[in-house]
């Protein structure tokens, strides 16, 4: 009962703070609703970006991989810091100069309307079919297990899962659809504080359990007893072989942190470039510390349970139940609930933005007022949320290793989108035809690869999927350049400064970026064996 009360109390506190902070936000304009009036400061941007990224499929999934493989899976966290630095230095100044609300808006200006529509459709398809249902499923499963919903309500596990999924979906929809970006961002910031506290409690209590009450002693015992788990260099059979860091891994990170609408929308809402760059750099630094929450607990679970769990993805929830004092379980569940909500409502709110700005106004009603665009976007969001809530419980038999599976499947649209954005900014005359061909070839060839890998070829016969992503990226860039040589645009593209926000860069952005990159390299060298 104490756990349930602390869960309800913390969740209600977040809702009240979010309402109070956003009660005067103007939602009649697309900037007010979709970008919080372009008013976000560095701390809010960093908190929202981090919590949008961090959810149950990552906390549970990465710790599950760490349980099996050790610290080498930290690549998904530490290398993200470098991608965020590149975004702050290269992409964000260009985004804010153009006054963008969505990334596909740039693609319309640089290429044409059809390119923008294709990319918006890819984003929406990915969110609806892959991301939103998996977030709801993994979150519903975690909360149902943590609170013992089947036993509490006297229902089957499947019924409990449906109830948990719909509970998360409805509450997340209220935040995202009716509150707009600022409500999402403010609630994210409050939840981020709770997640940092709660997330750090798990390894602390875990190390104390190993070290007879001492954290340092527990860490020494953990490292001495499991040296093989502290090697940052992944072998050829690892989920993240070391050499993939220099190929597809960096491309996946650049797509996610630099062009993924659900993530970059927080930085697009910055009050100016300085605040946007400060927010991203703060997020990058904190991201380096991410393995403490999403990798170390998995290794602690390996030691504590002697590697005997039937399913590696059980490592984190099993550790929570084993080491966390009972009165704190409710608080931690509330924090986890906030992380689940964040990923769900951030992707949902970005979907509302993409549909309203890029599809409805473009193809259904070009004369629509901004108030109408916001209204239709909300209606689409409600429909998308309901569809996701129906799909989520049906993926109970999803493949093992959910986090890796997500990364692999997302490659179908991540690399084509990254390709045309990067080429679009680095060149001036490559035509829209090249972008369209790159989209279809990137998606088509990657789907062929997945079909061959899972249904035709023997295991291990094909290259690692991160290598395939790098190959397709290079191939698509070459295709676009050749088409640009063959049929260049007669007029060079110039990015106009819309003066929506001040784009004077933060003076310390380059030194701080170099320091962050150096810290990542140091960590890899330190743990290399």
Number of C-alpha atoms within 10 A of each C-alpha: 8 12 18 15 13 19 21 14 14 20 19 13 13 19 16 11 14 22 17 11 13 19 11 8 16 14 22 15 18 22 19 20 25 30 27 27 19 23 17 25 20 23 17 25 30 30 25 32 29 25 28 27 18 21 24 26 26 20 24 27 28 33 34 32 27 29 29 20 22 26 26 25 28 25 24 22 21 25 21 26 30 28 22 29 28 20 23 29 19 14 18 25 22 20 22 25 20 19 20 19 24 25 23 26 24 22 25 17 17 26 23 17 18 15 25 24 21 17 25 26 18 19 22 21 14 17 22 22 14 18 22 25 25 28 27 31 29 25 26 27 22 24 23 23 16 17 15 14 20 16 13 10 10 11 12 11 16 15 16 23 27 20 17 22 27 22 15 23 26 17 14 25 24 15 26 30 28 18 22 29 32 30 26 28 31 24 28 31 25 22 26 26 14 21 26 15 13 21 21 16 18 24 27 21 22 26 27 18 18 21 17 10 14 15 18 13 14 21 20 15 15 21 15 11 11 15 11 13 19 21 19 23 20 22 13 12 9 14 18 23 19 18 15 20 17 12 17 23 24 20 21 24 21 24 24 21 24 25 23 20 25 25 24 25 26 31 32 29 30 27 22 25 26 21 24 30 30 23 25 32 27 22 24 28 24 17 20 22 14 24 22 17 21 29 29 26 32 35 30 30 30 26 19 19 14 9 16 12 14 8 13 23 25 18 30 26 20 15 21 21 13 17 19 19 10 13 14 16 21 22 24 25 24 27 25 25 22 28 27 29 31 31 29 31 31 32 25 31 29 29 28 28 32 26 24 26 23 24 20 19 19 15 10 10 12 11 10 14 14 19 14 18 26 28 18 20 25 24 14 20 25 20 10 19 24 15 15 27 25 13 19 26 24 14 13 13 7 11 11 13 18 20 21 18 13 17 16 17 16 17 24 23 22 28 26 29 28 21 23 27 20 16 16 22 17 10 14 18 20 27 25 24 17 22 30 21 17 25 24 15 17 24 20 14 15 23 16 11 18 17 12 14 18 10 10 10 12 10 9 9 9 14 10 18 21 25 18 19 25 20 13 22 24 14 15 25 19 13 17 25 18 14 18 19 13 11 14 18 15 10 8 12 17 11 14 11 15 12 11 14 19 16 20 11 19 16 10 11 18 16 10 16 23 12 13 22 21 12 17 20 14 12 13 17 13 12 13 13 12
